[in-house]
Amino acid sequence: DNLPDSFVIKVTHGSGLNIICKNKKELNTEKVVQVLQKWLRQKHFPCYGEWFYGVVKPRIIVEEFLSEGNQEIPVDYKMFCFNNINGKLGVGLTVVDTDRFTHHKRRVYDSNWNLLPDVSITFPYDPDRQFPKPAVYDKMVQYAKKLAEPFPHARVDFYVINDRVYFGEITFTSDAGFGRIKPH
C-alpha cells in the first residue's frame, strides 16, 4: 500500500525474475505474493554454475520504475569491461538492449561507439532502431571502469533517463556464461 504507483519488484538471487508494475491499481497482489514465494525457493546457481547466487540470502527488493515519463521500459546499456594482460582496463563493447521483456533485441557498439552491424550476442540484432551515442556516454565509461577495476572481466549495466545515469547491475557471467557472439 505504501509503494508508489509504478515500481519494479526483483529477487536478489537470480536473473530475469522481475515484476514490472506500471500501475499499482492493476496489480494482482495475491498473485505477486505467490510468484515471489516461488522465486524465493528457487536455486539458480546449481544449473549454471553462477556460484554467487548461492552465497547471497534470497531477498525481495523494490526499485523505482525508471522511465522518461512515457511508462516505457528504458534502453539498457551493457558495458563489457576487460582488464588486459598489461593491467589496462577498458570497455571493449557496449551492447544496447531493447524490448527485453517482449522481443529482446540488441545492437553492439565498439569502444568508440561505432556500430558493429553484423555482430550479435545471444539475442538477435536490432535492425530497426538507431541509437545515438548518449550525451553521458563518457561518464558511463568512467563509472563502468571504476566498478570493473578489480576484476578481469565484468559487465556493468546502466540506464540513461533524461541524461542522468542510473546503475543497473554488475555481473561476471553475462548470459549465465553461455552468451554466443556471432560471428565467432
Disulfide bonds with the S-S distance in Angstrom:
none
